[in-house]
Amino acid sequence: MKDNDFEIIKTIGENGEEVELKLLDIVNVNDVDYALLLPLDADIDNEEECEIVLMRLKQDDSDYIFETIEDEDEFELVSQAIIEDESND
């Protein structure tokens, strides 16, 4: 499913509810793919309320699996790589 050229991903949130996210980008850090996602209902005009979700992306046969990044060091490494990449553009 697409929404203005963004893939729409459905996943289960922390409270067990279905959450729809826009796949904004896929980045590779240390040979691992990570997905940058934005909740479909996010208010992009309100930066304080707009939260981008970062998840590890793995491929299982022809399907993709989105995994929560539990390790703080891994999350910081990926976040910093994304920030550095954005500042180089």
Secondary structure, 3 states (H helix, E strand, C coil): CEECCEEEEEEECCCCCEEEEEEEEEEEECCEEEEEEEECCCCCCCCCCCCCEEEEEEEECCEEEEEECCCHHHHHHHHHHHHHHHHHC
